[in-house]
């Protein structure tokens, strides 16, 4: 089993300054893929100027983060989001236990940060 048949969603596990914005932009340029930004950021939903992701507002997500994850998984195509260490911990274990959620671990070479 490969490709879309193997995965129903994806998560980009990253930290600040790792290039996750560029990766999101690149993924969103591929037909059938959609990254919904920082869907579980504690201060906003999806992005700083968004009021909802797939119809789920910040308030709704705070009450039930599983609702947003369910909508991301159910959306047409292969959908995902970026997850940083300070994002909603209630969703982390569910995502990590799901074998059909592809995990993309994005890191930055610390030596290149000093150049």
CORRAGI-V353345 format. One line per field, one symbol per residue. ss: DSSP state (H for helix, E for strand, C for the rest). phi: phi as a letter, one per 40 degrees, with the letter a starting at -180 (. if undefined). psi: psi as a letter, one per 20 degrees, with the letter a starting at -180 (. if undefined). A space follows every 50 residues. Layout:
# CORRAGI-V353345
ss=???
phi=???
psi=???
This chain:
# CORRAGI-V353345
ss=CCHHHCCCEEEEECCCCCCHHHHHHHHHCCCCEEECCECCCCCCCECCCC CEECCEEHHHHHHCHHHHHHHHHHCCCEEEEEECCCCCHHHHHHHHHCCC EEEEECCCCCCHHHC
phi=.bfcccbbaabccabcgbgcccccccccccdgbabcgccbccbabgadbb babfgbcdcccccaccccccccccccgbbaacbbdccdcccdcccccccc bcbbcbbbccccccc
psi=prbhhhqirqpoorrqkijhgggggggiippiqppkbmhkpiirogrhjq iqpkjprggghhgnhhgggghggiqpaoqarpprhjroihhghgghioij oppooprpohhhhi.
